[in-house]
């Protein structure tokens, strides 16, 4: 990434701290996805469908 990649976030009001947090979240997500893939973990059908349909998963009540 370059400085210009961060500009859209800065334009919407993100400061350095918020950009750092975004970077951490994205990095952690990528790490955990690769770790799960490496272990051969599969999503359950409900989670897979929610991702495909871009729907939020609700917590069990």
C-alpha positions in Angstrom: 0.0 0.0 0.0 1.0 3.6 -0.5 0.0 6.8 1.1 -2.5 7.5 -1.6 -4.3 4.2 -0.7 -5.2 5.7 2.7 -6.4 9.0 1.3 -10.1 8.0 0.8 -10.2 7.1 4.5 -8.6 10.3 5.5 -11.1 12.2 3.3 -13.9 10.7 5.4 -12.3 11.8 8.7 -10.1 8.9 9.7 -7.0 10.0 11.6 -3.7 8.1 11.8 -5.0 6.1 14.8 -8.2 5.0 13.0 -6.2 4.1 9.9 -3.9 2.0 12.0 -6.9 0.2 13.5 -8.2 -0.5 10.0 -4.8 -1.9 9.1 -4.8 -4.2 12.2 -8.3 -5.5 11.5 -7.7 -6.2 7.9 -4.4 -7.9 8.7 -5.9 -10.0 11.4 -8.8 -11.0 9.2 -6.3 -12.1 6.4 -4.2 -14.0 8.9 -7.2 -15.9 10.4 -8.6 -16.7 7.0 -5.2 -18.2 5.9 -4.9 -20.1 9.2 -8.4 -21.6 8.8 -7.6 -22.5 5.2 -4.3 -24.1 6.2 -6.2 -26.3 8.8 -8.8 -27.2 6.2 -11.6 -25.6 8.2 -15.0 -25.2 6.4 -17.8 -22.8 7.2 -21.2 -24.1 8.2 -23.9 -23.7 5.6 -25.6 -20.7 7.4 -22.3 -18.7 7.6 -21.4 -19.5 4.0 -24.8 -18.4 2.8 -24.7 -15.2 4.9 -21.3 -14.3 3.3 -22.5 -15.0 -0.2 -25.7 -13.0 0.3 -23.9 -10.3 2.3 -26.2 -10.7 5.3 -25.3 -10.3 8.9 -25.4 -13.3 11.1 -27.5 -13.0 14.2 -26.3 -14.3 17.6 -28.3 -17.1 19.0 -30.9 -15.9 21.6 
